[in-house]
Amino acid sequence: MNTQFTQALFGSNGGFASLVLRVPVGLILAAHGAQKLFGWFGGYGLEGTGQWMASIGLEPGYLMALAAGSAEFFGGLALVLGLLTRPAALVSALTMLVAIFAVHFSNGLFMSNNGYEYALTLFAVTVALTIQGGGRFSLDGLLQQQIGGASRSRQAVA
């Protein structure tokens, strides 16, 4: 396997900081995704979320609800585990960017007015994780060790 690719995908110099960012933000994103996909935690599920998304101009609403819900739910679970952290964080960051501009921006900064401060915070954390990766305490870190060790063994034999 290409070591540059695996390093870019799994490698990280992060330690506890990545873990501290990944777990709570991943849980929050997964919970929000579960609201959209399954109607859990007081959410509206795909049908209700899709109707709302269509009403604000995100068409087709059902597909947009499926995309946003999946990005948040599966991306959030991936962040909690630290599995494919960079791609999961990037997709989550893009989802937050859409939320900021499609839903919250016109309401100003503050959450009390349905503003964008919370989505901006999630965006900032997911961008940081895209850059830094999952860190030492992640499945990515474990995979990097396994792949790195296997490629070093192959190089020694060759």
N, C-alpha and C positions, 0 to 999 in steps of 0.2 A: 504494500500500500504506500502511496506517496507520502513521505514523512512531512513535507511542507503542508500538504492538505490536512493531514491529521493534526499537526501542530496548530494550524489555524482554526480547526474545528474544536479540538479538545483541550489544547494547551492553555495554561493560565498561570500567572505568577501570584494570583490572589490566594488569600488564606481565609481567615475568619470573616473578613469584610465581605467577601462574596457570599458566604453562607448567610451572614446577617441580612444582606440585601435580598438574596434569592428566596429564602423560606417565607417570610411574611408577605412579600410582594407576590410570590407565586400562589400562596393561599388566597390572597385577595382576588387576584385575577381568576383563579379557578372558580371561586365562589360566584363572581360576577358572570362568568361564562356559564355556570350551572343554572343561574337565573334565566339566562337567555335560551339555553338549549333545553332544559328540563323543567323549568318552572319552579325549581327548588329555591328555598330561602326567600319566598315571597315574590319570585320573578313571574314573568308572564309566558315563559316557554317560547318556542319558535313561532307559533301562530301570532300571539300577542305582540311579541317583540318585532316580528316581521311587519305587522300592520303599523306599528308605531314608526318603524324605520321608513316605511313607504310614505307615511304622513309627513315626514320631515325631508323627503326628497331622495332618500337612499333607496333606489330601485334596482332590481326587484327586492322588495322588503324581506321576503322569506329567505332568499339567498344571502342577503346582507346580514340577516340575523344569524344564519348558519355559519357564515364566515367569521363574524365578530365573536360569536359564542364559542366556536371551535378554537379560534386563536387564543381567546382568554382561558378557556377551560383546559385544553390540552397543552397550550403554552405555559400556563400556570403550573400544571402538574410537572411538566418538564423542568421548570425552574426550581420547584421544590426539591426534585431529585437531583438537579444539576446534570441532567441528561440532554445533550445537544443544546446546551445553554445559549450559545451565541445565536443560532437560528431561532430558537424559541423567544429569546429576548428581542431580537430584531422584529419578528412578526408582532410581538406584543407592543413594541414601541410604535410601529406603524399603525396598529389598531388604536392606540392612545392618541396619536396625531389626528387620525380621522375623527375620533370622539371630540377632541379639542375644537377642531374647526367646524365640524358638522353640527355639534350640539351645544357646546359650552362657551365658545369664544364671544359670541354676541352678548352674553350675560355678564361679562367682565371677569375679573380674577377670582372673586371670593365665592366659596361654596354656598354661603348663605343665600346667594342669588342664582344658584345652579351654575356658577362660574367654572373656570377651567383649572383652578389651583390643584385639585386632587389629581386630575388626569395629567397635568403637567408634572406633578411629582412622580407618578407612575412612569411617565415617559422618560424622565431624567434617570430614574433607577434602571429602567430597561435598556436605555442607551449605554449607561455605565457597564451593565452586565454584557452587552454586546461587545464592548471594547475589551473588558477585563476577562470575560469567560467565567466559568463556574467555580474556579478556585480549587484548591487542594482537597477540600472536603466535599467532593461531588463525584457523581458517576463518571463525568467527563475526565476527571483527574485519574480515576481508577483505570478507565479505558486507555488514557494516554500512557500510563505506566505499562499496561499490558501490551499495547501495540508497540511502544518504544522498546520494551524488552525483547519482544519477538523480532523486531527489525534489526536490533543489535545482534541477536543470535544468528540471524540469517547472514548478516554482513561478516561475522566472524567465520562462518562456515565457508563462505565464498572466498 
